[in-house]
Amino acid sequence: MSRNLWDRFETNAAKHPGKAVFVFARNSKWETVTYKEVVEMSHRLAGGLIHLGLRKGMRAAMLTPPSVEFFALAFALLKVGITPVITDPAIGLGKITECLRETKPEIFIGNNITHALRFLYGWGRETVRYNLTIPHLLRIPNHKIRGTACFSPTTGDFPAAIIYTSGSTGLPKGVVYTQENFTAQLDMLVHTFDIQPDEIDLPAFPLYALIDALLGVTSIIPDIRFPAPGKIDPARTLSAIQEYGVTNMFASPVVLDRLADYGLPRNVKLNSLKRVITAGAPAPLQLQGRFRRLLRDETNLFGLYGATETLPIALVESREILGEAGPRSAKGAGVCLGLPVDGATVRIIQISDEPLVSWDESLEMPVDQVGEITVKGGAVTGSYFGREDANRLAKMLDGAEIVHRMGDVGCFDEQGRLWYCGRKSHRVATRHGTFFTEQIEGIFNVHPLVYRTALVGVDQQPVLWVELESYARNTDRKKLEADLLALGREHPQASKISVFFFMDRFPTDVRHNSKIIRESLALSAAKLMKGGNAGTAGPVEIH
């Protein structure tokens, strides 16, 4: 298989020109576009880019809403060799300003709204020389568009995209993906999930729809605007799965939660699904059990471990979580991530907040000992754009290969399974030792009224935030607190937690709406305790 992504997409179109690549809802009407139509639109857009003087090696900030034309433009950029800079608008206008100041794009592609914001916030003022819209490119007359002879193929080490992280723990970082990284990722996904050309996928994010096109499958998109995961329309999404016979769905836990909340009271069954893949954050145990009730017994519900910097890394099926692994989580083992996938070499090293230049076997931790998770392989990206400090902290060399330090802590068990114990930066130093978030939270999450919990530290004191199931928010807090104290009593660290605060819904990351922003919860806890609201006698509820 070619390591040139445009070639890969064009090959898919040549094999199945009349096959639907996207079936999408726009203004409540379903529309279909074929591989042939998208590749032809991409050819036209690529010719327009060349006509305007744009060349291989330039960077383009893409701030235009998702649409068929947006996807075609992404492939056109690949064809020309222009590197798209992709940020999530939800990170905030100020952070977008910083991201574009960092990447110095020569091209800005947006719509009327984002071009107005560009002018107002000065996005790319020092570097952008071409301000474009997709309709502008599509209006260039045919006779002015040059032929494909003007395009020079890109190689495996060429930067295919700069994709910014969600910035849940600070300023987003621009992850540099080469053509080779993307190709390795695609091959690993096909191998890991046995994805077939006749698959029909429902992707939750625009980037996954592009991945579908590169895999040669059909994407069903219930809302072409791709709303934030927590704002999807569950009725439309469930209906789309049933109507179009969706076989695969890739979504964050909050999407599964909304679908289960809507579908279970209506006895909805998703019989066409072969597999559901959830990522972005661990799906709570009870959520996995609830969502499985929408599925056939033989359908797989996978938890996929990865990050913007590299994906996939490890995989676990919900039956394992609901079976033998669940009780271990309830005793403080953390979250079972399953076995590493083929193509990802995962190792656990000693926890350190310092840079590491090169791999050394002495760094590696034994089985059942918590350390930092590292990974190497073809899908592992080599750097953050313009962030030498971040690169020193996150990357090291093992011979000629890049090793990425995940910033997560975990361990391997005796069966070779990877367990996630939390973010390295979220570990809580207390008078009783270091607490790891997922180990402590798993003990309390088993309570039937608890949706999830979040451990934070305030002046070396562990504090537990509690988010209840939506139907349980009017429960007796004092009784619940007594239950939680009883759950923690048998664990040496959890027994030290005596301060509980309650919140209707935790703050979460902008991309998946699933990763808990513990930094915000820590600040809130500190304020409440300073105000005298701490203690087991009177838990505080924040709406």
C-alpha positions in Angstrom: 0.0 0.0 0.0 1.3 3.5 -0.9 2.5 5.7 1.9 1.1 8.7 -0.1 -2.3 9.4 1.3 -3.7 11.0 -1.8 -2.7 7.9 -3.8 -4.6 5.8 -1.2 -7.7 7.9 -1.5 -7.6 8.0 -5.3 -7.1 4.2 -5.5 -10.3 3.8 -3.4 -12.2 6.0 -5.8 -10.9 4.1 -8.8 -11.9 0.8 -7.3 -15.4 1.9 -6.3 -16.3 5.2 -8.1 -20.1 4.9 -7.5 -19.8 3.9 -3.9 -21.0 6.3 -1.3 -18.2 7.9 0.7 -20.4 10.2 2.8 -24.1 9.9 3.5 -25.0 13.0 5.6 -27.9 15.0 6.9 -27.9 18.7 6.1 -30.9 20.9 7.0 -32.8 17.7 8.0 -32.4 16.1 4.5 -30.2 13.2 3.8 -27.7 13.5 0.9 -25.2 11.1 -0.6 -21.8 11.8 -2.3 -19.7 9.2 -4.0 -16.0 8.5 -4.1 -15.9 9.7 -7.7 -17.6 13.0 -6.9 -15.3 13.8 -4.0 -12.1 12.9 -6.0 -13.3 15.1 -8.9 -14.0 17.9 -6.5 -10.6 17.4 -4.9 -8.9 17.6 -8.3 -10.7 20.8 -9.1 -9.8 22.4 -5.7 -6.2 21.3 -6.1 -6.1 22.9 -9.5 -7.5 26.1 -8.0 -4.8 26.1 -5.3 -2.1 25.8 -7.9 -3.7 28.5 -10.1 -3.5 30.9 -7.2 0.2 30.3 -6.7 0.1 27.9 -3.7 2.8 25.3 -3.6 4.0 22.2 -1.9 5.5 22.8 1.6 3.1 25.7 2.6 0.9 25.5 5.7 -2.8 26.3 5.6 -4.9 27.1 8.6 -8.3 25.3 8.1 -11.1 27.1 10.0 -14.1 26.2 7.9 -17.0 24.2 9.2 -17.2 20.5 8.3 -18.9 19.8 4.9 -18.4 17.6 1.9 -16.4 20.5 0.4 -14.3 20.6 3.5 -13.4 16.9 3.1 -12.6 17.4 -0.6 -10.4 20.3 0.3 -8.5 18.3 2.8 -7.7 15.7 0.1 -6.8 18.5 -2.3 -4.2 19.8 0.2 -2.8 16.3 0.4 -2.5 16.2 -3.3 -0.7 19.5 -3.6 1.5 18.9 -0.6 0.1 21.8 1.5 0.1 20.9 5.3 -3.3 21.7 6.9 -3.2 23.1 10.5 -6.2 21.7 12.3 -7.5 23.3 15.5 -10.7 22.6 17.3 -12.8 25.8 17.4 -14.0 24.9 20.9 -10.6 25.5 22.4 -11.4 29.2 22.4 -10.5 32.2 20.3 -7.5 33.2 22.4 -5.9 29.7 22.1 -6.5 29.7 18.3 -4.6 33.0 18.2 -1.7 31.4 19.9 -1.8 28.2 17.8 -1.7 30.2 14.5 1.0 32.5 15.9 3.1 29.3 16.5 2.5 27.5 13.2 2.9 30.6 11.0 0.6 29.5 8.2 0.9 31.2 4.8 -2.7 30.3 3.9 -6.0 30.9 5.8 -9.1 29.0 4.6 -12.3 29.9 6.3 -15.9 31.0 5.9 -17.3 34.5 6.4 -17.4 34.2 10.2 -13.9 32.9 10.7 -12.5 35.4 8.2 -14.1 38.2 10.3 -12.6 36.7 13.4 -9.2 36.5 11.6 -9.4 40.2 11.0 -10.6 41.0 14.5 -8.0 38.8 16.4 -5.2 39.3 13.9 -4.9 35.6 13.1 -1.9 35.0 11.0 -1.4 38.7 10.4 2.4 38.4 10.1 2.5 35.3 7.9 -0.8 34.7 6.0 -0.6 35.8 2.3 -3.6 33.9 0.9 -7.0 34.4 2.4 -9.4 31.9 0.8 -12.9 30.4 1.0 -14.0 27.1 -0.5 -16.6 28.8 -2.8 -13.9 31.1 -4.0 -11.8 28.1 -5.1 -14.7 26.4 -6.7 -15.6 29.5 -8.8 -12.2 29.5 -10.6 -13.0 28.8 -14.3 -12.0 25.4 -15.6 -9.7 26.8 -18.3 -7.6 28.5 -15.6 -7.0 25.3 -13.6 -3.7 23.6 -14.4 -3.4 19.9 -15.0 -2.2 17.2 -12.6 1.3 17.4 -14.2 1.9 20.4 -11.8 1.7 18.1 -8.8 4.8 16.5 -7.3 4.1 13.4 -5.1 4.9 13.6 -1.4 7.0 11.0 0.4 6.4 9.1 3.7 8.3 11.6 5.8 6.5 14.7 4.4 4.2 16.5 7.0 0.6 15.5 6.2 -1.0 17.6 8.9 -0.5 19.5 12.1 -3.3 18.5 14.5 -3.7 20.3 17.7 -4.5 18.5 20.9 -7.6 19.6 22.8 -5.5 21.5 25.4 -7.4 20.0 28.4 -4.2 20.6 30.5 -3.0 23.8 29.0 -2.2 25.4 25.6 -2.9 22.9 22.9 0.1 21.4 21.2 0.4 20.9 17.4 1.2 17.2 16.7 3.1 16.8 13.4 1.8 13.9 11.4 3.8 12.6 8.5 2.4 10.6 5.6 4.1 7.6 7.1 2.5 8.1 10.5 -1.0 8.3 9.0 -0.4 5.2 6.8 0.9 3.2 9.8 -2.2 4.3 11.8 -4.6 3.3 8.9 -2.9 -0.1 8.5 -3.0 -0.7 12.3 -6.7 0.1 12.5 -7.5 -2.3 9.6 -5.5 -5.1 11.2 -6.7 -4.5 14.8 -10.5 -4.3 13.9 -10.5 -6.4 10.7 -12.1 -3.6 8.9 -13.6 -4.7 5.5 -14.3 -2.5 2.4 -18.0 -3.0 2.8 -18.1 -1.5 6.3 -20.5 1.4 7.1 -19.2 3.6 9.8 -20.7 6.3 11.9 -17.9 8.7 12.9 -18.3 11.1 15.8 -15.6 13.6 14.6 -14.7 15.1 11.2 -11.1 13.6 11.3 -12.6 10.1 11.6 -14.7 10.7 8.5 -11.5 11.5 6.6 -10.0 8.3 8.0 -13.0 6.4 6.7 -12.5 7.7 3.2 -8.8 6.6 3.3 -10.0 3.2 4.5 -12.4 2.9 1.6 -15.6 2.6 3.7 -18.8 4.6 3.8 -19.4 7.3 6.5 -23.0 7.9 7.8 -23.1 11.4 9.3 -26.3 12.3 11.1 -25.4 16.0 11.3 -22.8 17.4 8.9 -22.0 20.2 11.4 -20.5 17.5 13.8 -21.8 19.1 17.0 -19.9 18.5 20.2 -20.3 14.9 21.4 -22.4 16.0 24.4 -24.9 17.7 22.0 -25.6 15.0 19.5 -29.2 14.3 18.6 -29.7 10.7 20.0 -32.9 10.1 18.1 -31.4 11.0 14.8 -28.2 9.1 15.5 -30.0 5.9 16.5 -32.3 6.1 13.6 -29.3 6.5 11.2 -27.6 3.4 12.6 -30.8 1.4 12.0 -31.8 2.9 8.6 -28.3 2.6 7.0 -27.2 -0.7 8.6 -24.2 0.9 10.3 -21.6 -1.8 11.1 -19.0 0.3 13.0 -19.3 3.3 15.3 -16.4 5.4 16.8 -17.5 7.6 19.6 -16.6 9.0 23.0 -18.2 7.8 26.2 -20.5 10.8 26.4 -22.1 9.8 23.1 -22.7 6.3 24.3 -24.3 7.8 27.5 -26.7 9.9 25.5 -27.6 7.0 23.1 -28.2 4.7 26.1 -30.4 7.3 27.9 -32.6 7.7 24.9 -32.6 4.2 23.5 -33.1 2.0 26.5 -36.5 3.3 27.6 -37.6 2.9 24.0 -36.3 -0.7 23.6 -34.0 0.3 20.7 -31.9 -2.4 19.3 -28.8 -1.7 17.1 -28.7 -5.1 15.3 -26.4 -4.1 12.4 -23.5 -3.1 14.5 -20.5 -5.4 14.5 -18.4 -3.3 16.8 -18.5 -0.1 18.8 -15.2 1.7 19.5 -15.0 4.2 22.3 -12.0 6.5 23.0 -11.1 9.8 24.5 -11.5 8.7 28.2 -12.3 5.4 29.9 -16.1 4.6 29.7 -17.5 4.1 33.2 -18.3 0.5 34.1 -22.0 1.0 34.5 -22.2 2.9 31.2 -20.7 0.0 29.4 -23.2 -2.4 30.9 -26.1 0.0 30.0 -24.9 0.5 26.4 -24.4 -3.2 25.8 -28.2 -3.6 26.3 -28.7 -1.8 22.9 -26.5 -4.3 21.2 -26.7 -7.9 20.0 -24.8 -10.4 22.3 -22.1 -11.0 19.6 -21.4 -7.3 19.0 -18.1 -6.1 20.4 -17.8 -2.9 22.5 -14.2 -1.9 22.5 -12.3 0.6 24.7 -9.4 1.9 22.6 -6.4 3.6 24.2 -4.5 6.2 22.3 -3.9 9.9 22.0 -3.6 12.6 19.4 0.1 11.8 19.4 -0.4 8.1 18.5 -3.3 5.8 17.9 -4.1 2.9 18.4 -2.1 1.6 21.4 -4.1 -0.9 23.4 -7.6 -2.5 23.2 -10.0 -4.1 25.6 -13.5 -5.5 25.1 -16.3 -4.6 27.5 -17.0 -8.3 28.4 -13.6 -8.3 30.0 -14.3 -5.1 31.9 -17.7 -6.3 33.0 -16.2 -9.6 34.0 -12.9 -10.3 35.6 -11.3 -6.9 35.3 -14.2 -4.9 36.9 -13.7 -6.3 40.4 -10.0 -5.6 40.2 -10.8 -1.9 39.4 -13.2 -1.9 42.4 -10.2 -2.9 44.5 -7.9 -0.1 43.3 -6.2 -1.6 40.3 -7.0 1.2 37.9 -8.7 0.8 34.5 -7.9 -2.2 32.3 -6.8 -1.1 28.8 -6.2 -4.6 27.5 -3.3 -5.9 25.4 -1.2 -3.6 23.3 -2.1 -3.8 19.6 0.2 -5.2 17.0 2.6 -2.4 15.8 2.7 -0.6 19.2 5.6 -1.4 21.6 4.4 -0.4 25.0 6.7 -0.2 28.0 6.4 1.2 31.6 9.2 3.4 32.9 10.0 5.1 36.2 7.9 8.2 36.9 9.9 11.3 36.3 9.0 14.9 35.4 12.4 15.4 33.8 13.4 15.0 30.1 14.9 11.7 29.0 17.2 11.7 25.9 17.5 8.0 25.1 16.0 4.7 26.1 17.8 2.6 28.7 16.6 -0.8 29.9 17.2 0.3 33.5 14.2 2.7 33.2 11.7 -0.1 32.7 9.4 -1.1 35.7 8.6 -4.7 36.7 5.1 -6.1 36.3 2.5 -4.7 38.7 4.6 -1.6 39.4 3.1 1.8 38.4 5.2 4.0 36.1 4.8 6.2 33.0 3.4 4.6 29.9 5.6 4.8 26.8 5.0 3.7 23.2 7.0 3.4 20.0 5.9 2.3 16.5 5.1 3.5 13.0 2.1 5.5 14.2 4.0 7.4 16.9 4.5 11.0 15.8 7.9 12.5 16.1 7.4 16.0 17.4 5.2 18.9 18.4 5.4 21.9 16.1 7.6 24.7 17.5 7.6 23.2 21.1 11.1 22.1 21.9 10.5 22.1 25.6 7.4 19.8 25.1 9.4 17.6 22.8 12.2 17.1 25.3 9.7 16.1 28.0 7.6 13.8 25.7 10.1 12.2 23.2 13.2 10.1 23.5 15.2 7.9 21.1 15.5 4.1 21.1 18.1 3.7 18.5 16.6 5.4 15.4 13.0 5.2 16.6 11.0 7.8 18.5 9.6 6.8 21.9 6.6 8.8 23.0 6.0 9.3 26.8 2.3 9.3 27.1 2.1 11.5 30.3 -0.1 8.7 31.6 0.8 6.3 34.5 0.0 2.6 34.6 1.3 -0.9 34.8 1.3 -4.3 33.2 -0.4 -7.2 35.0 0.8 -10.8 35.0 -1.3 -11.5 31.8 0.4 -8.7 29.9 -2.6 -6.4 30.0 -2.0 -2.7 30.4 -3.7 -0.9 33.3 -4.3 2.9 33.3 -3.9 4.6 36.7 -4.3 8.3 35.6 -2.4 11.2 34.2 1.1 11.8 35.6 0.3 15.4 36.2 -2.8 14.5 38.2 -1.1 12.3 40.8 -1.9 13.5 44.2 0.9 13.8 46.8 -0.5 13.4 50.3 0.7 12.8 53.8 -0.1 9.2 53.2 1.9 8.8 50.0 1.2 9.3 46.3 -2.4 8.6 45.1 -3.2 7.8 41.5 -6.6 9.1 40.3 -8.0 6.0 38.5 -6.9 3.6 41.2 -8.8 5.6 43.9 -11.8 6.5 41.7 -12.4 2.9 40.6 -13.1 2.0 44.2 -15.9 4.6 44.6 -17.3 4.3 41.0 -18.9 1.0 41.7 -21.6 2.6 43.8 -24.9 2.2 41.8 -25.8 5.9 42.2 -22.4 7.2 41.1 -21.7 8.0 37.5 -18.0 8.9 38.1 -15.7 10.5 40.6 -12.6 12.7 40.4 -9.7 12.7 42.9 -7.9 16.0 43.5 -5.5 17.2 46.2 -5.7 20.3 48.4 -2.6 21.1 50.5 -1.7 17.4 50.6 -5.2 16.3 51.5 -7.1 14.0 49.1 -10.5 15.2 48.1 -13.1 13.3 46.0 -15.6 15.0 43.7 -18.7 12.9 42.9 -20.9 13.1 39.8 -24.1 11.1 40.3 -26.2 9.3 37.8 -28.8 11.8 36.4 -31.7 9.9 38.1 -29.9 10.0 41.5 -29.3 13.7 42.0 -32.0 14.1 44.6 -30.6 11.2 46.8 -29.8 11.7 50.5 -26.2 13.1 50.4 -25.4 12.1 54.0 -26.4 8.5 53.4 -24.5 8.4 50.2 -21.4 9.8 51.9 -21.6 7.1 54.5 -21.8 4.5 51.7 -18.7 6.0 50.0 -16.8 6.0 53.3 -17.7 2.3 53.7 -16.5 1.5 50.2 -13.1 3.2 50.9 -12.6 1.6 54.3 -11.0 -1.6 53.0 -8.4 0.1 50.9 -5.3 1.6 52.6 -5.3 4.8 50.5 -9.1 5.2 49.8 -9.7 5.0 53.6 -7.8 8.3 54.0 -10.4 10.2 52.0 -12.9 12.0 54.2 -13.8 15.0 52.1 -16.5 14.6 49.4 -18.0 17.3 47.2 -20.8 16.8 44.7 -21.3 18.3 41.2 -24.1 17.7 38.7 -21.7 17.5 35.8 -17.9 17.7 35.8 -16.1 20.1 33.5 -14.7 18.1 30.5 -12.4 18.5 27.5 -13.8 20.3 24.4 -13.1 17.5 21.9 -14.5 14.4 23.5 -16.6 15.9 26.3 -15.3 13.0 28.4 -11.9 13.8 29.9 -12.4 15.4 33.4 -10.7 18.8 33.9 -9.3 18.0 37.3 -7.3 21.2 37.5 -10.6 23.1 37.6 -12.0 20.8 40.2 -8.9 21.2 42.4 -9.3 25.0 42.3 -13.0 24.7 43.3 -12.2 22.3 46.1 -9.6 24.6 47.5 -12.0 27.5 47.5 -14.7 25.5 49.2 -12.3 24.2 51.9 -11.0 27.7 52.5 -14.6 28.8 53.1 -15.0 26.1 55.7 -17.2 23.8 53.6 -14.9 20.7 53.9 -15.6 17.7 56.0 -17.7 14.6 56.1 -20.6 16.2 58.0 -21.8 18.4 55.1 -20.9 17.6 51.6 -21.3 20.5 49.2 -23.2 20.3 45.9 -22.5 22.5 43.0 -24.9 22.8 40.1 
